[in-house]
Amino acid sequence: MQRFLFTAILPLFFGVQNLFCQIDPQDSPYLNDGPYFVVEDSVPQAFYDFLVYRPHTISGGPFPIVIFHSGANESGREDITWKSYEPYMKHLASYGYVVCVLPHVQGTIPTGDYVERTMNFIFNNVNEGGNWYWLYCDTSKVAVGGHSFGGVAATQAAVDQNKKVDVLFYFASYPFTAPVIGQDVTKFRGKLLSISGAEDDVTDSTEARQGFNKFTKTSCKAWFHITGLGHAGFGDYEHPTQEIGSIGRENATATIRHILVSFLEAQLKNKTADQPNIADSTLFPNTVGNFINTCREIPTGIQQYQTVDNIIELNEVIFNKNLTFNILKTNTSINLYDLNGRIIYQEKANVSTASIPTEAWANGIYVLEAINGTERQWVKLVKQ
């Protein structure tokens, strides 16, 4: 496979699988559930029911809203249900999201405006007040997504409600862009995440990539192509003609969790520490093959940074009892994060040699962030 260097001067990041510098999927910081216990409930409505996963407490809220549309069943089959996506959607809720999972669909036509109607239902309840939606839901942060044909339904909501939807994400899906009657995705100005599988016999990865390229007005977009992943790896279900793929269930789940949670934490919650997880190929699971990522920076509305490599200088990225590096510019802010996104060290320094005692730190991967004015440098470090 081709190898493209990760560099700050390019508008896109490309990469391929590299077993020697990427992480094992089972070492992802988002392998396990997050800090919230998840409450599960179904919401009956006149037009359909939907499943809700939400944190057990309002502490840390209100929370971003995620609306996910299940994939389609063939006529007469019930293999795919809204519970099929629990390994991803319930897991996501444990990190502080209100997640609504819409029912499966029959045949080859997505269920119309279910995503949009769900969004309007939640917004109306928030506006009315006096209910749990009002307490838990942050209507200023909304993501919609879907698996396979469910992604087409989510696309329609993103296009029609483009001022409300911040993120659109695809599990083995792409927009319907046929001439005249297709979806005009140039209307969507938010952020896009697309995950496809190299062993998917249902969603053609070439068409998924072509659909990804149709989004020409997004503020940022990322595509991850997963080695060994089949169509059924995007949900927990059994189907006679859909396979999980040679990746296996455990690594499929770990990989998708890593990408989905990292992307939403960085691009919906604006968490700086999660940006390297989707921008630095050395922090990708080693199941990631090709990728594209234009989401270099987190738009905070306050400060935009240019990524550089000349704020600090390290002789070694592997350390043990002390982490030593040279600060090359005056008035530099240093932040060190663990892989859970926690800041474990901060300082503001001038030109000097910094030496940080690290004997008490656990072995593992850390991320160093150096900020000087409008410039930022990321460095991945390993404690052994």
C-alpha positions in Angstrom: 0.0 0.0 0.0 1.0 3.6 -0.5 2.2 5.6 2.5 1.6 9.3 2.7 3.3 11.3 5.4 1.3 13.1 8.0 2.2 16.8 7.5 0.7 20.0 8.7 1.1 21.9 5.4 -1.3 19.7 3.5 -5.1 20.3 3.6 -5.7 16.5 3.7 -4.1 13.7 5.7 -3.7 10.4 4.0 -2.4 7.2 5.5 -2.4 3.4 5.3 -2.1 0.6 7.8 1.2 0.4 9.6 1.4 -2.3 12.2 4.5 -0.9 13.7 3.3 2.6 14.6 -0.4 2.2 15.1 -2.1 1.0 18.3 -3.8 -2.4 18.9 -7.6 -1.8 18.8 -7.9 -3.3 22.2 -5.6 -0.5 23.5 -8.0 2.2 22.4 -8.9 4.8 25.1 -12.5 4.2 24.1 -12.5 0.4 24.2 -14.6 0.3 27.4 -17.6 2.3 28.6 -17.3 5.9 29.7 -18.0 7.5 33.1 -21.8 7.5 32.9 -24.1 4.7 33.7 -26.6 4.5 30.8 -30.4 4.7 31.2 -32.3 2.9 28.4 -35.9 3.6 27.4 -38.2 3.5 24.5 -40.2 6.5 23.5 -43.7 5.7 22.0 -44.9 8.1 19.4 -47.9 8.2 17.0 -45.6 7.7 13.9 -43.1 5.2 15.4 -41.2 4.3 18.6 -37.5 5.1 19.1 -34.9 3.9 21.6 -33.1 6.3 23.9 -29.8 5.9 25.7 -28.8 8.7 28.0 -26.5 9.3 31.0 -28.0 8.5 34.4 -27.4 12.0 35.7 -27.6 15.5 34.5 -24.1 16.3 36.0 -21.9 17.5 33.1 -24.9 18.2 30.9 -26.8 19.2 28.9 -25.5 16.6 26.4 -25.1 16.6 22.6 -27.9 14.8 20.8 -27.1 11.9 18.5 -29.9 10.4 16.2 -29.0 7.1 14.6 -31.0 5.3 11.9 -30.8 1.5 11.8 -30.0 -0.3 8.6 -32.6 -2.0 6.4 -33.9 -5.5 6.5 -34.9 -7.4 3.4 -38.6 -7.8 3.0 -39.9 -10.3 5.5 -36.7 -10.5 7.6 -36.1 -9.1 11.1 -32.4 -9.7 11.5 -31.6 -6.0 12.2 -33.3 -4.2 15.1 -32.6 -1.0 17.0 -30.8 -3.2 19.6 -28.4 -4.3 16.9 -26.4 -1.1 17.4 -26.1 -1.2 21.2 -22.3 -1.9 21.2 -21.9 1.5 19.6 -24.8 3.7 20.6 -25.2 2.7 24.3 -21.4 2.9 24.6 -21.5 6.4 23.1 -24.1 7.5 25.6 -21.7 6.4 28.4 -19.4 9.3 27.4 -22.1 11.9 27.8 -24.5 11.9 24.8 -28.3 11.5 24.5 -28.5 8.9 21.7 -31.8 8.1 19.9 -31.9 4.9 17.8 -34.6 4.7 15.1 -36.3 1.5 14.0 -35.1 -0.7 11.2 -36.6 -0.4 7.8 -37.9 -2.9 5.3 -36.8 -3.3 1.7 -34.6 -0.8 -0.1 -36.3 2.6 0.7 -35.3 4.4 3.9 -38.1 5.5 6.2 -38.5 9.0 4.9 -38.3 11.8 7.4 -38.0 9.7 10.6 -34.7 11.4 11.5 -36.0 14.9 10.9 -39.2 14.2 12.8 -37.3 12.8 15.8 -35.1 15.9 15.8 -38.2 18.2 15.8 -39.8 16.1 18.5 -36.7 16.6 20.8 -36.4 20.3 20.0 -40.1 20.9 20.8 -39.8 19.1 24.1 -36.7 21.1 25.0 -38.5 24.4 24.1 -41.6 23.4 26.2 -39.4 22.7 29.3 -40.4 20.8 32.4 -39.3 17.3 31.0 -36.1 15.3 30.8 -35.3 16.4 27.3 -35.1 20.0 28.6 -32.7 18.9 31.3 -30.5 16.6 29.3 -30.4 17.7 25.6 -28.1 20.4 24.1 -29.9 21.4 20.9 -26.8 23.4 19.8 -24.9 20.2 19.3 -26.5 17.6 17.1 -25.2 14.6 15.1 -27.2 12.3 12.8 -26.0 9.1 11.3 -27.0 5.7 10.1 -25.9 2.3 8.9 -26.3 1.4 5.2 -29.8 2.6 4.0 -30.2 4.3 7.4 -27.3 6.6 6.4 -29.4 7.7 3.4 -32.2 8.7 5.8 -29.8 10.6 8.0 -28.4 12.4 5.0 -31.9 13.8 4.1 -32.2 15.2 7.6 -28.7 16.7 7.4 -29.6 18.4 4.0 -33.0 19.6 5.0 -32.0 20.7 8.5 -28.5 21.8 7.7 -28.6 24.7 10.2 -29.4 22.3 13.0 -27.1 19.4 12.2 -23.5 19.8 13.2 -22.2 16.3 12.3 -23.3 13.6 9.8 -21.7 10.2 10.2 -21.9 7.0 8.0 -21.6 3.4 8.9 -21.0 1.7 5.5 -23.2 4.3 3.8 -23.2 7.2 1.4 -25.7 9.7 0.0 -28.2 9.1 -2.8 -27.0 11.4 -5.4 -28.8 10.4 -8.6 -29.5 13.3 -11.0 -32.6 15.4 -10.4 -34.1 13.2 -7.7 -30.9 12.7 -5.6 -29.8 14.4 -2.3 -28.0 17.7 -2.8 -25.3 17.3 -0.2 -23.6 20.5 -1.1 -26.2 22.1 1.2 -24.6 20.5 4.2 -21.9 22.7 5.8 -21.3 20.7 8.9 -18.7 18.0 9.7 -18.7 14.5 8.0 -17.4 11.2 9.2 -17.5 8.1 7.0 -16.4 4.6 8.0 -16.3 1.8 5.4 -15.1 -1.8 5.4 -12.7 -3.5 3.0 -14.6 -6.8 3.2 -18.1 -5.2 2.8 -20.1 -7.1 0.1 -23.2 -4.9 0.6 -21.9 -1.3 0.6 -19.3 -0.9 -2.2 -16.3 1.0 -0.7 -15.6 2.7 -4.0 -19.2 4.1 -4.0 -18.8 5.1 -0.4 -15.6 7.0 -1.2 -17.3 8.7 -4.2 -20.2 9.7 -2.0 -17.8 11.1 0.5 -16.3 13.2 -2.3 -19.7 14.7 -3.1 -19.6 16.7 0.1 -17.7 19.8 -1.2 -18.9 22.4 1.3 -18.4 20.7 4.7 -16.4 22.5 7.3 -14.3 19.3 7.7 -14.6 15.6 6.7 -12.9 12.3 7.5 -13.1 8.9 5.9 -11.7 5.7 7.5 -11.4 2.5 5.5 -11.1 -0.5 7.8 -9.1 -3.6 6.9 -11.0 -6.9 7.2 -14.4 -5.2 8.1 -17.6 -6.6 6.6 -21.1 -5.1 6.6 -22.3 -6.9 9.8 -19.4 -5.6 11.7 -21.2 -2.2 12.0 -23.9 -3.8 14.2 -24.3 -6.8 16.5 -26.6 -9.1 14.4 -26.5 -12.3 12.4 -27.5 -12.3 8.8 -27.1 -15.1 6.2 -25.5 -12.9 3.5 -23.7 -10.3 5.7 -20.4 -11.0 7.3 -18.5 -9.4 10.2 -15.3 -9.9 8.2 -11.9 -11.3 9.0 -11.3 -8.5 11.5 -13.5 -10.3 14.0 -16.2 -9.0 16.3 -13.9 -7.7 19.1 -11.6 -5.7 16.8 -14.5 -4.4 14.7 -16.2 -3.1 17.8 -13.0 -1.6 19.2 -12.1 0.1 16.0 -15.4 1.7 15.3 -15.8 2.8 18.9 -12.3 4.5 18.7 -13.1 6.4 15.6 -16.7 7.4 16.4 -16.2 8.6 20.0 -12.9 10.3 19.1 -14.5 12.2 16.2 -17.5 13.3 18.2 -15.5 14.3 21.2 -13.2 16.4 19.1 -15.6 17.8 16.5 -18.9 18.1 18.5 -17.6 18.7 22.0 -14.5 20.5 20.9 -12.2 18.4 23.1 -8.6 19.2 22.1 -7.1 16.0 23.5 -9.2 13.8 21.1 -8.0 15.6 18.0 -4.8 13.5 17.6 -6.9 10.3 17.8 -8.4 11.1 14.3 -5.5 13.2 12.9 -2.3 11.4 13.9 -2.1 8.1 12.1 0.2 6.7 14.9 -2.8 6.9 17.2 -5.2 5.0 14.9 -6.1 1.4 15.5 -3.9 -0.8 13.3 -7.0 -2.0 11.6 -7.3 1.3 9.8 -6.2 1.1 6.2 -6.6 4.2 4.0 -7.9 7.4 5.4 -8.6 11.0 4.6 -9.0 13.7 7.2 -9.4 17.5 6.6 -10.3 18.1 10.3 -7.0 19.4 11.3 -8.2 21.9 13.8 -11.1 22.3 16.2 -13.1 25.5 15.3 -13.7 27.0 18.8 -14.9 30.3 17.5 -12.2 31.9 19.6 -8.8 30.7 18.5 -7.6 28.9 15.3 -4.2 27.2 15.4 -1.8 26.4 12.6 -0.1 23.1 13.1 3.8 23.4 13.1 6.7 21.3 14.2 9.2 23.9 15.6 7.9 24.9 19.0 9.6 22.1 20.9 12.3 19.6 20.1 12.7 16.1 21.5 15.6 13.7 21.0 13.4 10.7 22.0 9.7 10.1 22.1 10.1 7.1 24.4 10.8 8.0 28.1 10.9 6.4 31.5 11.7 8.3 34.7 12.0 11.8 33.1 10.6 13.5 30.0 13.1 16.0 28.6 12.6 18.3 25.7 13.8 21.7 24.5 11.4 24.6 24.3 12.4 26.7 21.2 10.1 29.7 21.5 9.3 32.1 24.3 5.9 32.2 26.0 5.0 28.6 25.1 2.2 26.7 26.8 2.8 23.0 27.4 -0.1 20.6 28.0 0.4 16.8 28.5 -2.6 14.5 28.1 -3.1 10.8 28.8 -5.1 8.7 26.4 -8.3 9.4 28.4 -8.0 13.0 27.5 -7.0 14.2 31.0 -4.5 17.0 31.4 -1.8 15.6 33.7 0.8 18.4 33.3 0.7 22.0 32.4 3.3 24.8 32.3 4.0 28.1 30.6 7.7 28.5 29.8 10.3 30.5 27.8 13.2 29.1 25.8 14.7 26.4 28.0 15.2 22.7 28.5 12.3 21.2 30.3 12.6 18.0 32.4 9.4 16.6 33.9 9.6 13.8 36.5 7.5 10.9 35.2 8.4 7.9 37.4 5.0 7.8 39.0 3.2 7.9 35.6 1.7 4.7 34.3 3.3 3.1 31.2 1.4 3.9 28.0 0.8 6.6 25.3 0.7 10.3 26.1 0.2 13.3 23.9 2.1 16.5 24.3 0.6 19.8 23.1 2.7 22.9 22.7 1.0 26.2 21.9 2.8 29.4 21.0 0.5 32.3 19.8 -1.5 30.9 16.9 0.8 27.9 16.4 0.4 24.4 17.8 2.6 21.3 17.8 1.5 17.8 18.7 3.9 15.0 19.8 2.9 11.4 20.7 5.1 10.0 23.5 5.5 6.6 25.0 6.3 5.8 28.7 8.0 2.5 29.1 
